[in-house]
Amino acid sequence: MKKMTVVDIDLDGKKVLLRVDFNVPLNIDTGAISDDSRIKAALPTIKYLIDHRARIIICSHLGRPGGKVIEELRMAPVARYLSSLLDLPVIQAPDCIGDEVQKMANTLGEGEVLMLENLRFHAEEEANDIFFAQKLALLADIYVNDAFGSAHRTHASTVGVTKYLPSVAGFLMESEIEALSKVVNRPDKPFACLIGGAKVSDKIGLAQNMLKKVDMLFIMGGMAATFFKAEGHNVGLSSIEEDKLDIARELLKEARENHVSLILPVDVIVAREIKAGAANKEVPVNSIPDDSYIVDIGSKTIKMFTKEIRKCRTIMWNGPAGIYEIPEFSKGTRMIATLLSELDATTVVGGGSSAEVIQEMGLTDKITHVSTGGGASLRFMEGVSLPGVKALQDK
């Protein structure tokens, strides 16, 4: 990686402002964390800082409080959980800036950990306010960004603070950039990209960028309906983006001209209602009923996708094949997850929902890289420069 990391800087006795992405799902009633993967992903950096006698000041956002203090979005439950993982105290600050917080940071001992309050309790965080960034920077001697999931945001804690402190990447940030860079820029061939999700508009940039790099591009999920419509098929009650039909046609044309296999489903599961227990059936894509929604890919498509994907040495997946939250409509998505876990190939899963499926199925260890980035990984694979990465010091 071209950016400096924690191993490139003297940490001994230094106060380190560590930006992490601890935006984890919390049970409002109990404060229990239902998915701790983002916290565990930051542990290597935190433990490295502890081992190198740094004084660690952790900051993160949690939820979308909109610049107001929301009791259910305080960082205290996260601090307690992190403390249990580290087996040492994690001190909870009452705010993320101010005199009291400054005193707590100044009195930290070597290897001690302070957790700041939710950054987004201050509207200045998302506004990348210069004075808010300066106040954060006053807490520390060094800034370490390990929040890849927020690297696509130009916020005070991801970009603004880098103007005032030596700024380097943590291990999670480093591993994300290296893994995604290899897939985007140096994949072993044949290279396949599977794109799913609800809307074409969410994935246009990804499809356009990947079309220049892949041998096979698979389109599925709700966004496939717009491609079906572009090819002249009826899509029943499924949502399409009328203003994206020309883009779909252009992508199909570009794929043909560049000898890329753009592969659409040949059959789908349809249902009259999008709810658990709804009656459903499998139909060819040219026979979708007027009164039904497309909810998943069909069995012939699964077989076709499997046959083609097995030919590839690198596979990148972003977005579900159907409405995976409903068990009856999750077969295609789960098939892809299982298939990727069985392949002797480089497999990278990016995007929140795809990563959730992998984690839920217990397949994380069988995938080469599961990105914690969500929107950040999507932007990176679109070929967009991430502000939070760009702001870090070059080697």
N, C-alpha and C positions, 0 to 999 in steps of 0.2 A: 504494500500500500504506500502511496506517495505522501500520506499525511503522517505527522509525528504521533506517537502513541505514548502511553504511560511508561513504557520501558525506555523511552528516549529522554526522560527528564528526571532531575533529582527531586525525590519526594520526601527525603528524610526530615521530619519535623515540620514539614510545610502544611499549611491549611489548604485543603483541596476542595473546591466546589465541584461536586460530582452531579451532573445532570443525568438522571435516569428516566426511563419510561415506566413508572409504576401505576399507570392508568389501568388498574385491574378491576374486574367486576366484584362489587361488594353487595352482600345481603344487607339491605337497609335496616332490617330489624335487629340482626345479630352482629353485623360488622364482619361476618365471616367472608373470606376470600374464596371464590369458587374456582378461580383459575390463577395459579401462582407462577405460570411459565415466564412471565416478564420479570418477576422478581428473581427467580432462580437464574435467569439468563444474565443478570447483572452481578451475580455472586463472584465470578472469577475476578472481575475488576475490583470489587469492594475488598475481597480478601487480599488481593495484591497490594492495595493501598494500606491495609492494616499491617501486613507483613513488612512493608517498607516504612513503617512508623509515621505515616501521614496522619494528619488530623482531618477527619472526613466530614464534610458538610453535604448531605444529600438533599437534592431538590427535585421535585417532580410536580406535574399536574395530576389531577384526578377528576374525571368527569368534566362537565361543562357548567360551572357555577356562574359564568357570565359576569365576572368581576365582583361578585357578592360572596359573603361568607355563608355557606350552606353546611349546617352541622353534619349532615349525612355524608359529606364529602371531605371531612377532615382526614388528615394523613395518619392519625393515631393508630387505627387498626393495622395499617400497613407497617408502621414503625414496630408495633408489637410482633407482627408476623416475621419481619426481617430479623428482629432480635432473637426469635426462637430458632431461625435458620442459622444465624451466626453464633449462637450460644454466648452472646455478650449483650450488654445493655445498648439500646439505641435511644438516645435522648430526644424527646419531642419538643421542638420549639413552638412558641405560641403564635409565631408569624414567620414570614420568610425574609423580612427586612426590619430595620428599626434598631434602636439602641439596645433593647433587651436581648435581641437576637445577636447583635454584634458582640455583646459581653459574653454570651454563651459560646460563640465561635472562638473568641479570644482565649477563653479558659479551657478549651478542649485539650486533653492530653494526647500524647502520641498513640495512635491506634484506636482512639475513641471515635464514636460515630454520633453525629447530630442530624436529625431529620427535620428539615424545614417544613412549615405549613404549606398547604396547597398553593402553588404559584398563581393559579387562575382565580384565587380570591381577590386578586388585584387586576383590574382591567388593563393596567399598564403592561402586563406580561404579554398578552396577545397583540398589543399595539406596538411592541418592540420599543417601548418608551426609553429614551436615553437615560433619564434620571433613575428610573427603576433598575435598569441594567447596571448603572454605576453603584447603586446601593447593594445589589447582589455581589458585585465584584469586590466591594469593600470587605466582604466577609472572608476572603481567601487570598492565597498567594498564587494559586494555579487553578485553572479550569480544565475539567475532564468531561467530555461529552460521550456518554455511553447510551444515549437515548436515540437509537436509530429510528424508532417509531415516530419521533417528532422532528427528524432531520429535514423534512420537507416544509417545516414551518419557520417563518421569519419572525421569531419571538425574542423577547429580551433574554430569556434563559438559554436560547439555542444559537443566537447570532449576536445580539447586542452586547452581551457580557464579554465576548471574545475580543472586543476593541480595547479592553482594559486589563486583561490577564493573559499570560502565556496559556495557549489553548491547544489541547491534544485529545486524541481519541482514546476511548476505553477499548477493552478486548471485544465486547459485543459489537460495537461500532466497526471495529476492524474486521471481524469475521463476516459481518453482513456485507460490507463493501467488497471484500475479497471474493466471497462466494457468488454474489450477484454479478460482479464484474467478469468473472470467469465465464459465467453462463451467457452474458450479453455479448462479450467481446471475444472470448476464446473457447467456444464450445467444441466438444468432440462431436464429430458428425457421424450419422445423421442427427439433426437437431429438431426436436418437435416442441411446439408451444401449444398448450391447451388453455383456451380462454373461455370463461363462463361468466355468469352473473346476470343481473336483471336487464341492464341497459347498454346499448352500443355506445352511447355518449360517455359512459364511465370508462370504456376500454378502447376508444378510438386510437388514442396515442400509443397504447401498448400494441394493438394490432398493426398499426402503421410501421412502428419501429421493428417489431418482430418479423414482419413480412420481408424485411431487407436481410434478415439473418438466418431464418429457419429453412428447413427442407419441407416441414409439414406444419400447417397451422390449423388447429381444430377449433371450431366455434360451436358453443353449446349454451345451455341455460336459456333464460328469458331473452337474451340478446339475439339468439338464433332466429327468433320470430321475425325480426326485421330483415334478416338475410333471406328467410323463406319468402317473405312478401316481395322482396326485391327480385326474386326468381319467378314470381308469378303465382305462388301458392296461397291458398286461403289459410289464415292462421286462427280462425275462430274468434274467441273472446280475448285472446292473448294480446297484451299491449305491444304496440310497435311505435317506433319513433319515425313519423312521416318525414321529418326534416333530415333524417339520417339514411333514407333509402338510397339516395345518390351516392353517399359515402360507401354504403354496403356494396353497391354495384361497382364502384371504383376499386374497392379492395378485391372483389372477385376478379375483375379485369386485370389488375396489377399482379395478382397471384398467377394467372394464366401466362401473362407476358414474361414473368420472371421464373417460370417453371417451378413454382412453389405449389405444393398440394394443399389447397384450402379445402378442408374436409368438414362438411356439415352433416348433421344427423340424417339418417335415411328413414327412421321411424321414431315416434315419440309416444309417451304416455299422456293421455288427455283425461280431464275430469271436468264435470260441470260445476263443481264447487272446489274452492281451495281451502280444504279443512281436513283434519284427521278423520279417517274413516270414510271419506268420500268415495263413491264408486268411480272406477277408472278403467280405461282400456288402452290397448296398444294399437296404433294406426300408422300407416305410411304417411310421410310428410305431405303427400299430395291428396290425402283424404282426411284432413282435419275437420271435424264437424263444426258447424257454425255456432253451436251452443256450448262449446267446450274450451277449456284453457289448456295450453301445453304446460305440463308440470314436471316432465323428466324425459330423458332419452330412452329409447326402446331397446329391446334385446338384440335386434340386428345391428343397431348402431354400436351397442356395447361390444359385440363380437368384432365388428369392423374396426373400431377404435383400438381394441386390444391387439389385433393382428398388426396394425400399422405402428402402434407405439412400441411394440416389442422389437421392431427393426431399428430403433433409435438408441444412440449412446448417450444423449443428453435430452432430458425432458424437463420443461418448466411448466408449472401449472398455476393458474390464477383464476379462481372463480368456480362456483359449483355448477354441476350439470343440470340441476333441477332445483325444486323447492325443498332443499335437503332438511329444513327444520321440521317438515312433516314426514314421519317415518315411511309412509307409503310412497312418497315421491323422492326418496333419498337413495334409491338403489344405484342409479348411474354415478352419483357423486362418490358413494362408498366403493363402487367398483374401481373407479379411478384411483382412489386412495390405496386400496388393496393392491392393485396392479403396480403402482409405483413402488410400493414397499417390497415387492418381490423381484424387481428388475436388477440385473447386474449392469447398472448404468448410473450416470450422474443425474440425480433427481433433486429439483429445487421447487419448493412450494412457497409462493408469495401471495400476500393478500389475506386479510383477516379471516374470512369465512373458510377458505381452503385450509389455512393453518389450524383453525378450530376443529375441523373434521379430523385431520391427522392426529391432533392431540387427543380428541375424544375417543378415537379408535385405538389409541395406544401405539401408534406407528412412528412416532417421532424419531426413535433410534434407528429406524429402517429407511429413513429418508436422508439423502446427503446433506441437505440444508433446508430447514423450515424457518422462514423469515419471521421475525417478530415485528416487522415494519408496517404491515397493513398498507396505508396510503403511501408511506415513504418508499416501500419496495415497488409499488406500482409506478410511482413517478420515476424511480431509478431505472426500471426496465423500459420505460418510455423513452429513456435517453435524456431525461431532464436533470440538470445540475441541482443538487440538493443544497439549499442555503446553509444548513447546519453542518454539512460536511465541508463545503467550500470555505467556511469561516475558520476552520482549523488550520494550524500551522503546517506548512509543507516541510518535508524532511530536507 
